[in-house]
């Protein structure tokens, strides 16, 4: 008779996502589906999310810094199967920080390009910064597709790397591989 190994202890349940983070994530998912009707709702929830990040100080854990470059390269190697083991991380890995920081820049550009094509006469100076009305439309179109691509990759990586994150985005509680905070 062989002795079986005792079951692994359950991972601890830790609070991971504030309700505002969960609300803004899921609201953004719904609003992205209806983006064709208007981008203004995305601006409003984006402002709520940015306001929360600023007030809570959580923006510090999302900001990509030059010191994150080596870690981002290691994460990219992991995702491309050029590295076997998952690099150590806290709540967010350096590649996530780069993506989240880039989304903020894209968000600002989306709002500005959207305003420049919404009111090209009243905001002629802004439209001119984008190279005119046609180029502003071009920029806005590709920025929107960048958001769509980000969202698709974001969701795929949640399921592939850390499915417990999805539960945390619904309930606020997390029991998974990366419970620590940065």
C-alpha positions in Angstrom: 0.0 0.0 0.0 1.3 3.4 -0.9 0.8 6.4 1.3 -0.8 9.3 -0.5 0.5 12.8 0.0 -1.7 15.1 2.1 -3.7 17.6 0.1 -2.1 21.0 -0.4 -3.5 23.7 2.0 -6.0 26.1 0.5 -4.5 29.4 -0.5 -5.5 32.2 1.8 -8.4 34.5 0.7 -7.2 38.0 0.5 -8.9 41.2 -0.5 -7.6 42.2 -3.9 -9.9 44.6 -5.7 -11.8 47.5 -4.3 -15.5 47.8 -5.4 -14.7 50.9 -7.5 -12.0 49.0 -9.4 -14.4 46.1 -10.1 -17.3 48.5 -11.0 -15.1 50.5 -13.4 -13.7 47.4 -15.0 -17.1 45.8 -15.6 -18.7 49.1 -16.6 -15.9 49.6 -19.2 -16.6 46.1 -20.6 -20.2 47.0 -21.1 -19.5 50.4 -22.5 -16.9 49.0 -24.9 -19.6 46.9 -26.4 -21.6 50.0 -27.0 -18.7 52.2 -28.0 -20.2 53.0 -31.4 -23.0 54.9 -29.9 -20.9 57.3 -27.9 -17.5 57.5 -26.2 -18.7 59.9 -23.6 -19.7 57.1 -21.2 -16.2 55.7 -21.4 -14.8 59.2 -20.5 -17.1 59.3 -17.4 -16.1 55.9 -16.0 -12.5 56.5 -17.0 -12.7 59.7 -14.9 -14.2 57.8 -12.0 -11.5 55.2 -12.2 -8.7 57.8 -12.5 -10.2 59.7 -9.6 -10.2 56.6 -7.5 -6.6 55.8 -8.4 -5.5 59.3 -7.6 -7.4 59.5 -4.2 -6.4 56.0 -3.1 -2.8 56.2 -4.2 -3.2 52.9 -6.1 -1.8 54.6 -9.2 1.6 54.1 -7.7 1.3 50.3 -8.1 0.2 50.7 -11.8 2.8 53.2 -13.0 5.5 51.8 -15.2 8.9 53.0 -14.2 12.3 52.7 -16.0 13.3 50.2 -13.3 10.4 47.9 -14.5 12.1 47.4 -18.0 14.0 44.2 -17.1 11.0 42.7 -15.4 8.8 43.5 -18.4 11.3 41.8 -20.7 11.3 38.7 -18.5 7.5 38.7 -18.5 7.5 39.0 -22.3 9.9 36.1 -22.5 7.5 34.0 -20.3 4.5 34.8 -22.4 6.4 34.0 -25.6 7.5 30.6 -24.0 11.1 31.7 -24.1 11.2 31.4 -20.3 9.8 28.4 -18.4 9.1 29.8 -14.9 6.8 32.7 -14.2 8.8 35.7 -13.0 8.1 36.8 -9.4 5.6 39.6 -9.1 3.3 41.4 -6.8 -0.3 42.4 -7.6 0.8 43.6 -11.0 3.8 42.5 -13.1 6.0 45.0 -14.9 4.4 44.2 -18.3 1.0 44.8 -16.9 2.2 48.2 -15.5 3.5 49.1 -19.0 0.1 48.1 -20.5 -1.9 50.1 -17.9 0.3 53.1 -18.2 -0.1 53.0 -22.0 -3.8 52.8 -21.7 -3.8 56.0 -19.7 -1.9 57.7 -22.6 -4.3 56.2 -25.1 -7.3 57.3 -23.1 -6.1 60.9 -23.1 -5.4 60.7 -26.9 -8.9 59.1 -27.4 -10.6 61.9 -25.5 -8.6 64.6 -27.3 -9.0 63.1 -30.8 -12.7 62.5 -30.1 -13.2 66.1 -29.1 -11.3 67.3 -32.1 -13.6 65.4 -34.5 -16.8 66.2 -32.4 -16.2 70.0 -32.4 -13.6 70.6 -35.2 -14.6 74.3 -35.7 -14.8 75.2 -32.0 -11.7 73.3 -31.2 -9.8 74.0 -34.4 -6.5 74.4 -32.5 -6.9 70.8 -31.2 -7.9 69.4 -34.6 -4.9 71.1 -36.1 -2.6 69.3 -33.5 -3.8 66.0 -34.9 -3.1 67.2 -38.4 -6.6 68.2 -39.4 -10.0 66.6 -39.3 -9.2 63.6 -41.4 -6.1 62.7 -39.5 -7.8 63.2 -36.2 -10.5 60.7 -37.3 -7.7 58.3 -38.4 -5.9 58.7 -35.0 -9.2 58.2 -33.1 -10.1 55.1 -35.1 -6.7 53.4 -34.5 -6.7 54.4 -30.8 -10.1 52.7 -30.4 -8.7 49.5 -32.0 -5.7 49.7 -29.7 -8.2 49.7 -26.8 -10.0 46.7 -28.3 -6.7 44.8 -28.7 -5.7 45.7 -25.1 -9.1 44.4 -23.8 -8.8 41.1 -25.8 -5.3 40.4 -24.7 -6.1 41.5 -21.1 -9.0 39.0 -20.9 -7.0 36.2 -22.5 -4.2 36.6 -20.1 -6.5 36.6 -17.1 -7.8 33.2 -18.1 -4.4 31.8 -19.1 -2.2 33.2 -16.3 -4.5 33.9 -13.3 -8.1 32.9 -13.6 -8.7 33.7 -9.9 -8.4 37.4 -10.9 -11.7 37.1 -12.7 -13.4 36.0 -9.4 -11.6 38.9 -7.7 -12.9 41.4 -10.3 -16.5 40.2 -9.5 -16.3 39.8 -5.7 -13.3 41.9 -4.7 -11.7 38.8 -3.0 -8.8 36.9 -4.3 -7.4 33.5 -3.6 -4.7 32.7 -6.2 -1.1 32.8 -7.3 -0.3 36.5 -6.8 -2.0 37.8 -3.6 0.6 40.3 -2.5 0.3 44.0 -3.1 3.1 46.2 -4.6 
